[in-house]
Amino acid sequence: MRRLIVIICLASLTPLLTAQEPTLPRVELWKQDIIFAAKNLPRRHKDLFRNISRKEWKTAALALAKSVNEKTSVAEFASKLMRLAALAHDSHTGLRWSDVGLPRLPLFFVEYADGIFIQKYPKDEGRLKGARLLAVDGQPVEKVLQALRPLVSHDNDESFRRGAIVLLTVPAFLRAAGIATAKGTDGDTMVLRLRSAKGEEFDYATQALPDSRLRPLKIGLSFESLPLCLEKGRTDFWFRFLPENRALLFRTNRLRDRRRFQAMVDEAATAVEGKSVERVIVDLRDNGGGNSTVMNPLFAALQKKRFGENPKVYGIIGRNTFSSAILNAITLKKRFGATLVGAPTAGRPNHFGEIRPLKLPNSHLTIFYSTKYFSRVPGDPPSLIPDIAPRLNAADYFHGKDAFLDACLN
């Protein structure tokens, strides 16, 4: 079985191992890609040297290129590109590492106030439901996260933790960061120390799989009861009127298609016509951004009092609130006096954005870079901080209790 996985993984990496110029060895081609990125990112990025000096950038790039040798794996090469991009301290500038095609664990981790928990898992592994992650291959999870820090493009601690938790599922990147995870002959088996929902600790050996084997898996969720905000999954946006609370809730997961968003706002205004609306709640906690102008119809409706004369406005934010969604939260605060509820955002209020791709000539990998800087608040605060920060525990959330929404309603 492991031998089959290795064959599949190598096949998926063929484009990375194929040189444009067969006369040059792979080592030289990869070194060229690092130097290409080091030269072109400063030329194209809005202000690459805002957070790092030219000398530091050049020194780091040359050291990364020099470190490539015959033993450098594809994952290690990708990690060097990730390290280079992360030096910009811009969470929008980074390698699209999913193109590398590395095997991943069949798990999805989320951090709550009380730790990092498994939220999705193979359905036939029921003991993983709601389990908390304590250690990876014998090393405390916090130590593992910090080892991944140089690989994660981030501009604050929230964006670092969000990115590092995703990388926990890629053993090859853990090895590249100096975390020993080679438990099997293919090097893609990890032993996780977990604490079950009942409080019992146990070790769980799990194997990373290529996408071709991840996609067919039946997935289990750690929820006994879904909180309201997750009832429609990853639908871009939706609304619901909560008559018992006299509240109109808008849930936005992605900012795209302004015409559809306008139609939803119109439908919401019709739904509450003649009803008493005391609260308008805009849930941006899992909104990773997109086009910030998509939200303009909602702002216009609030301005024109289409939801009532003077409803109290709330914005829910969190670690997954990113990019344009942060700008929208700031607009809610500035223009409508919104009370922000939740957790600090995964990005600064003033931040880079409007990304463009830089394709590397030999490996054909893509590094995205920022072309614009958004300045929205005085100074340079590390995050958009909520006015009210309820403690959102995994156990409560997995049982349908949403402390963020409850704070808006009560």
Helices and strands as residue ranges (DSSP letters): H 2-12, H 14-17, H 26-44, G 48-50, H 54-66, H 74-86, E 94-95, G 97-100, E 108-112, E 115-122, G 126-128, E 132-136, E 139-140, H 141-148, G 149-151, H 157-167, H 171-176, E 189-195, E 201-207, H 211-214, E 219-221, G 228-230, E 237-242, E 247-252, H 258-271, E 279-283, G 292-295, H 296-303, E 312-317, H 324-336, E 339-342, E 351-359, E 366-374, H 394-398, H 403-409
